[in-house]
């Protein structure tokens, strides 16, 4: 049925499993996820179609699909995690690791500045590291099912907060989506207000509150997360 199909900017709940070289690398389906980690619990995934909240090729494939139907797609590196780039293999002084009490060795995978890196070699006072995504250069397969279209404004708003802000602030929805926070958050509200209006039909606004000393550290932490997210967006736009 035509009205059962998904359109751009629709919010949907997505069930999926990703494969690389025939092996599962990610899933939010319980039986598949347990093949990666027996103790892992699946996380509900809600996204807005066309907003690249999942890898680009998967996101593009979702538009026009039917709710409740099983699909399978194959994505090239360009459509998924990118081609491997030689300039992302770098040499870093060993001191940069030892100062953080990290003892690097070949094969070690760790996170530096929210980027996953792999240690290739350690020689003398130098460490060769690979900043390429571990899945870059690989053909990716996804099996997926759009289980439902999301209509609840709260679910939509919290999806956007999670993706854009990386946390869910105190908020309420009326004629607008109003978040409560210090005046310093106003700049972030201005950046994302149009995105909320585009996807929810309601702008994002700020109700200023002055934090007491008990929650000051939490507010500062959230502000730092927002600043980092804005910097990430600037980098993406300039690349």
URWO-V63443 format. One line per field, one symbol per residue. ss: DSSP state (h for helix, s for strand, l for the rest). phi: phi as a letter, one per 30 degrees, with the letter a starting at -180 (. if undefined). A space follows every 50 residues. Layout:
ss: ???
phi: ???
This chain:
ss: lhhhslllllssssssssssllsssssllhhhhhhhlllllllllsssll lllllhhhhhhhlllslllsssssslhhhllllllhhhssssslhhhhll llllllllssssllsssssssssllssssslllllllllssssssssssl llhhhhhhhhhhhhhlllllssslllssssslhhhhhhhhhhhhhhhhhh lllssssslllllllhhhhhhhhhhhhhhhhhhhhhhhl
phi: .ddcccceidcbcccabcbbhicdcaabceddddddaecdcdcdccbcdi chdbeeddeddddidcdicdbbbccdeddbciddbddccbcbeeeddddc hccdbejdcbcbhicdbbdcabbicbbcbccdeecdicdccbcbbddacd cdddddddddedddciacddabcbdbccccadeddedddddcedddddcc ibdcbccdbcddddceddddddddddddddddddddddd
